[in-house]
Amino acid sequence: MTHAKKRLIIASVTLAALAAGLVGCSSGPTGTDGRNGEITLWTHNAGNETELAAITKIVDDYNASQSDTTVKVQAFPQDSYNDAVTAAAAAGKLPCIVDIDGPNVPNWAWAKYLTPLDLSVSFDGQLPSTLGIWNDETYSVGYYDVALAMFARASVLKESGIRIPTIQEPWTQAELDSALATLKATGKWEYPLDIGTAGTGEWLPYAYSPFLQSFGGDLIDRSDYQSAEGALNGPEAIAWAEWLQGLISNGYMAKKSGADSTLDFQNGKSAILYTGSWAAASNQEAVGDDLVVLPTVDLGNGPKVGGGSWQWGVTTGCADTEAAMDYLSFSLSPENVAAVAKAVGTIPATDAAAELVDGYETDGQFAIFREFSKEYAVLRPETPAYPFIATEFGKAFSDIINGGDPKTVLDAAVKAIDTNIKSNGGYVQQ
């Protein structure tokens, strides 16, 4: 068969990407994958049986649909996946297709691991946060996203006279503070709010930089991505840090939460839980009809949530990019996207796929998460510097909740980030 090709149609929206693993190289890797009628697909899902099974079925269906190309799946544990890709790139042995944690996309594109997508399908109806873009080129596409939210029991809020917020009218900072003071005063909860402060790694920038952005700060100045000065250590960022410290000093949340914040909420140890949409089904099962899903708080510049999750791209080491693009185009049917989102319990990436997933269809009980993603999502900075920024932000957050002076802590983070950017030539296109 002739592999379908058509220049990518891109929705006119602001887009970005998500996660870790700083890499760098000045020339694109070369490889032989795809020269014998076989192309290899690498995934981080070795430890996730349900998602791996969904991906494997798409591959099997594609292989059965034509006779020119056979796609082979190789799965890695998530903890070792990025290292495997980096090592393969250095050795010139990249597979044709890789999955990528969204924020890594600019870094991998800058390092010339990825080639821009050239698919036979458009991205109409695709959540903006499920596309990985750098320098106005789309390098990756995902089947799903997740969104942050707050969970509570309607009965608890009503008993305390606390308004249930909506997308149109979220809680303000003053309302949230008042609600927490009221809940604390009941004596039912040592800490009425749980925002998962025991989390580590990418959870820290994913979960807590949206609060920073709602205050009006950011991880970096996005006008040119060359400095964090003023964004991460300006008055808005200082106010964010002081607010976090106030939540702790007032006894509204723990400096370090329990290991499983979702289970603690279900067991009544907290009144309000801040976490991701992945907890929705479990919370629904545990709490039942009393569960309410709340938009996150407006701290001055509107509610914000993190955007972007694992996505798929084609590497510069692929000897048959046409076949790889054809596979990705096939994989993006509404039925395939829905199958993966259903298996993982996440937000389907497209409007058409959402209608095929129970709860995410129009007016479904979980459709609100798609609205959160559409209305509030801020992608982590679209820069190859993001993995380093994420690490520095995580250190700063930990120092702040442990009582560090906000200005001192944030100034140090800005200095480290700016030094890294300069030492890498501004991460400009190579």
Phi, psi and omega in degrees: 000159175266126182289128181293139179221141174198140181300137184304135173261124187246131176294145183273077179220161177280128188231167179194205184206180191234337217207240198229184172089075181294126179230167178192131173205156188260351179222149184290140177293155174242159181200177182243359183301126178106359183275349183243022181086000176243138172234149185252140177245124177257140178221155180270010193266022181302330181264006182237091188297321184290316179291320179298320179296322179293319179293317181298323179294320177300315179298314180298319180294321178294314180301324180283344186276347183203169186241002182279326189225140172246123177266130178247139183259133171232119184254139179239153169296144184301322184297332183253000189295309182300321179296323179295319179295315180299316180295320179295322178296317180297328181270359182069032184231040177292144172287177180285320187234134178228152165263151191220130172292126194320310184292346177283345189302310179301323181294316180289327176291317178299321179282000179065034171278332189243151174247147180302146180287146179219083191253167180263009180236153176268169178254026175299133179080006181273135174301129181305325184287355180262014174242138178258114185235139173215135181051043176066015175245140178267121184251348184203159179216142182243162179268346186202168171220176173228162180220147176276151180199174171246143179241143178207174172261128181303321182297322180295314181294317182294320179300329181263006178069030183262128180296137174275116185287161179231171176300320181288331183219076179290168173296142168275172177301317181296320180293317179297314179301319179294319179297317180293322178297318179296314180294320178299320184292341179290338181079003182281337184228130173297317177229105183292336182249136175232115179249015173073042184289357173277353181293161181222179173061223185293341176304324186296305176290326180297315186277324193252341174292333174300325175296317177302315181291328177292331173287337181114000176267190179194174179282336182198158172286112187278002179294325177215001177058031182254350182201148173264358182301129179086330179275313184263352179225015178280182182303322181293320179292322177297318179297321176301313182295319180293325177297314178302314180296327178292324177300325179283311184295332177277357179077021181277332178214158181279146174299323175225116182285177175292166183294332180231090184297324180295314178296321178299319177297315181298330180271006175082016180279344176222157180266327181229127180247132174252114180199196185262168181298341179298341181271356189298310184297318179295317178296320179299316180295321184281322188259333179075212185291349178283347182289136171235138177260123187247144171294153177289168192284147173269108183264016175133331181233033180085154176297147177226146173224157175290152179227152176101143176212203184294138185224174185238140178216170179249137187267162175287349179272004183275127180275351177225072182296330180298317178294318180297318178294323179296317178299313181298320177300315178300318186292342186269014175297151179306322181295319180291315179300316179297320182297318180290314180300321179294319181295326185264345182074041184238178183281120177301141189286339185236156178300317182296318179292323181301326180291347181260359183246120180305129179097334181256356177293168179308127181070011175289164186294337180252005180299337180300332180292325174295325177293318176302315181296317181293320188274325194243347192295132171238117180285146176298152192311132182278071182215145175299345179282352188305315181305321178290318178302317181299317180296316180293322178296317179301318177297316182296316179300314180299319178295321182294312183289345175266012171098007179295150178296121186306313183294316180299313181297313184287325175299321180294320179295318179298316180300316180295317181296313181296323178296317179297316180298315180295320182291343177253025175063027180078006182054041179281164179304132181262000000 
